Amino acid sequence: MTTPDSRPLRADARRNRDRLIEVAARAFAQVGPDVTLDAIAREAGVGIGTLYRHFPTREELVEAAYRSELARLCDSASQLLDAGPPDAALRAWMDGFVRYMTTKRGMSGALRALIATGGDPFSRSRAMLTAAITDLLQAGTAAGLLRADVEPDDVLFSLSGLSLAATTPEHHTRMSRLLDLLMDGLRHQASSGTPAD
């Protein structure tokens, strides 16, 4: 990680930056776009000057917070594949996607404000999400656990729709069951050998 003038960040500066991004993502999601930068700096345990050294504008902090959440989700695909079978990895990734969408929805006001200033926080989102899903599906297909005819966009659109529907606590309690049903549809079904009618 580097500074704007391309010098590498010291370890303590990197920790401060990472902490600011983590706190900002949570604050924008929970409080909304009106959360003060002073409050973010205070919760992160740094001074407001430190925040401004890393993020000279509010918009830069909003974009960094969003992109961090997106990267965390996408990077988790390979970690989950390393930890277990591909179908279990995909199912766990789906849970992460729902959490990401909940955070993104909480940050929507801050993201809209960023877009109004000419920013484009979503410029790489679709490509990154599609790449992560592709890796999970290909691993599952190669292992004979997932259907070969499923496209990454099938999964992305299905997850997006389910996530958008989960707007109340009651809906959240049903989400796990709905994700299990989606996984059932993605699993490779062995041929029963029964002739077609």
C-alpha positions as CSV (number, residue, x, y, z in Angstrom):
1,M,0.0,0.0,0.0
2,T,1.4,3.4,-0.9
3,T,0.8,7.1,-0.2
4,P,-0.5,9.4,-3.0
5,D,3.1,10.3,-3.9
6,S,3.8,6.5,-4.2
7,R,5.8,6.1,-1.0
8,P,5.0,2.9,0.9
9,L,3.0,3.4,4.1
10,R,4.8,2.7,7.4
11,A,3.3,-0.2,9.3
12,D,1.6,2.1,11.9
13,A,0.2,4.3,9.1
14,R,-1.2,1.3,7.3
15,R,-2.8,0.1,10.5
16,N,-4.4,3.5,11.0
17,R,-5.7,3.6,7.4
18,D,-7.1,0.1,7.7
19,R,-8.8,0.9,11.0
20,L,-10.3,4.1,9.6
21,I,-11.7,2.1,6.6
22,E,-13.2,-0.6,8.9
23,V,-14.8,2.0,11.2
24,A,-16.1,4.1,8.3
25,A,-17.8,1.2,6.6
26,R,-19.6,0.3,9.8
27,A,-20.5,3.9,10.6
28,F,-21.8,4.7,7.2
29,A,-23.9,1.4,7.3
30,Q,-25.2,2.0,10.8
31,V,-25.5,5.8,11.1
32,G,-25.8,6.8,7.5
33,P,-24.2,9.5,5.3
34,D,-24.4,12.1,8.1
35,V,-22.0,10.5,10.4
36,T,-19.2,13.0,11.2
37,L,-15.6,12.4,10.3
38,D,-14.7,13.4,13.8
39,A,-16.8,10.5,15.1
40,I,-15.1,8.1,12.7
41,A,-11.6,9.2,13.7
42,R,-12.5,9.1,17.4
43,E,-13.8,5.5,17.1
44,A,-10.8,4.5,15.1
45,G,-8.6,5.9,17.9
46,V,-6.8,8.5,15.7
47,G,-6.9,12.2,15.4
48,I,-8.9,14.0,12.7
49,G,-5.6,15.1,11.1
50,T,-4.6,11.4,10.6
51,L,-8.0,10.8,8.9
52,Y,-7.4,13.7,6.5
53,R,-3.9,12.6,5.8
54,H,-5.2,9.3,4.5
55,F,-8.5,10.6,3.1
56,P,-8.4,14.3,2.1
57,T,-12.1,14.3,1.3
58,R,-15.1,12.6,2.7
59,E,-15.8,11.1,-0.7
60,E,-12.4,9.3,-0.7
61,L,-13.2,7.7,2.6
62,V,-16.7,6.6,1.4
63,E,-15.2,5.0,-1.7
64,A,-12.4,3.3,0.2
65,A,-14.8,1.9,2.7
66,Y,-17.1,0.5,0.0
67,R,-14.2,-0.9,-2.0
68,S,-12.8,-2.6,1.1
69,E,-16.1,-4.4,1.8
70,L,-16.2,-5.5,-1.8
71,A,-12.6,-6.7,-1.8
72,R,-13.1,-8.6,1.4
73,L,-16.1,-10.5,0.0
74,C,-14.4,-11.3,-3.3
75,D,-11.1,-12.3,-1.7
76,S,-13.0,-14.7,0.6
77,A,-13.8,-17.0,-2.4
78,S,-10.3,-18.4,-2.7
79,Q,-10.0,-18.6,1.1
80,L,-13.2,-20.6,1.4
81,L,-12.1,-22.9,-1.5
82,D,-8.9,-23.6,0.4
83,A,-10.8,-24.4,3.5
84,G,-13.4,-26.9,2.3
85,P,-15.3,-28.5,-0.6
86,P,-16.5,-26.1,-3.4
87,D,-20.2,-26.5,-2.7
88,A,-19.7,-25.6,1.0
89,A,-17.4,-22.7,-0.1
90,L,-20.1,-21.3,-2.4
91,R,-22.8,-21.6,0.3
92,A,-20.6,-19.8,2.9
93,W,-19.8,-17.1,0.2
94,M,-23.5,-16.6,-0.3
95,D,-23.8,-15.7,3.4
96,G,-21.0,-13.2,3.0
97,F,-22.7,-11.7,-0.1
98,V,-25.9,-11.1,1.9
99,R,-23.8,-9.4,4.7
100,Y,-22.0,-7.3,2.0
101,M,-25.4,-6.2,0.5
102,T,-26.7,-5.3,3.9
103,T,-23.7,-3.1,4.5
104,K,-24.0,-1.6,1.0
105,R,-27.6,-0.8,1.6
106,G,-26.7,0.9,4.9
107,M,-24.1,2.9,3.0
108,S,-26.4,3.8,0.2
109,G,-26.8,7.4,1.3
110,A,-23.1,7.9,1.5
111,L,-22.6,6.2,-1.8
112,R,-25.3,8.4,-3.5
113,A,-23.5,11.5,-2.2
114,L,-20.2,10.2,-3.6
115,I,-21.9,9.6,-7.0
116,A,-23.4,13.1,-7.0
117,T,-19.8,14.5,-6.8
118,G,-18.8,12.5,-9.9
119,G,-17.4,9.4,-8.2
120,D,-18.0,5.9,-9.5
121,P,-17.5,3.4,-6.6
122,F,-19.2,0.6,-8.6
123,S,-16.9,0.8,-11.6
124,R,-15.3,-2.6,-10.9
125,S,-17.9,-4.2,-8.7
126,R,-19.6,-6.4,-11.3
127,A,-16.4,-7.7,-12.7
128,M,-15.0,-8.5,-9.3
129,L,-18.1,-10.3,-8.1
130,T,-18.4,-12.2,-11.3
131,A,-14.8,-13.4,-11.1
132,A,-15.3,-14.6,-7.5
133,I,-18.5,-16.5,-8.4
134,T,-16.8,-18.0,-11.6
135,D,-14.0,-19.4,-9.4
136,L,-16.5,-21.0,-7.0
137,L,-18.6,-22.4,-9.8
138,Q,-15.7,-23.8,-11.8
139,A,-14.3,-25.5,-8.7
140,G,-17.7,-27.0,-7.9
141,T,-18.2,-28.2,-11.5
142,A,-14.7,-29.7,-11.6
143,A,-15.4,-31.6,-8.4
144,G,-18.7,-32.9,-9.8
145,L,-20.7,-31.1,-7.1
146,L,-22.3,-28.2,-9.0
147,R,-24.1,-28.1,-12.3
148,A,-22.1,-27.1,-15.4
149,D,-24.9,-25.1,-17.0
150,V,-25.0,-22.3,-14.4
151,E,-23.6,-19.0,-15.4
152,P,-22.1,-16.6,-12.8
153,D,-24.7,-14.0,-13.6
154,D,-27.4,-16.5,-12.7
155,V,-26.0,-16.7,-9.2
156,L,-25.3,-13.0,-9.0
157,F,-28.8,-11.9,-10.0
158,S,-30.4,-14.6,-7.7
159,L,-28.3,-13.5,-4.7
160,S,-29.0,-9.8,-5.4
161,G,-32.7,-10.4,-5.6
162,L,-32.8,-12.4,-2.4
163,S,-30.6,-9.8,-0.6
164,L,-32.8,-6.9,-1.6
165,A,-35.9,-8.8,-0.3
166,A,-34.3,-9.1,3.2
167,T,-35.4,-5.8,4.6
168,T,-37.0,-6.8,7.9
169,P,-35.8,-9.1,10.8
170,E,-38.4,-11.6,9.8
171,H,-37.0,-11.8,6.2
172,H,-33.4,-12.2,7.6
173,T,-34.5,-15.3,9.5
174,R,-35.7,-16.9,6.3
175,M,-32.6,-16.0,4.3
176,S,-30.6,-19.1,5.3
177,R,-33.4,-21.3,4.1
178,L,-33.7,-19.4,0.8
179,L,-30.0,-19.7,0.3
180,D,-30.1,-23.4,1.0
181,L,-32.9,-23.7,-1.7
182,L,-30.8,-21.8,-4.2
183,M,-27.8,-24.1,-3.4
184,D,-30.1,-27.1,-4.0
185,G,-30.8,-25.8,-7.5
186,L,-27.1,-25.3,-8.2
187,R,-26.0,-28.8,-7.2
188,H,-25.2,-31.5,-9.7
189,Q,-27.9,-34.1,-9.7
190,A,-26.8,-37.6,-10.7
191,S,-28.8,-39.1,-13.5
192,S,-31.5,-41.5,-12.1
193,G,-31.3,-43.6,-15.2
194,T,-35.1,-43.4,-15.6
195,P,-36.0,-43.1,-19.2
196,A,-37.7,-39.9,-20.2
197,D,-41.5,-40.1,-20.9
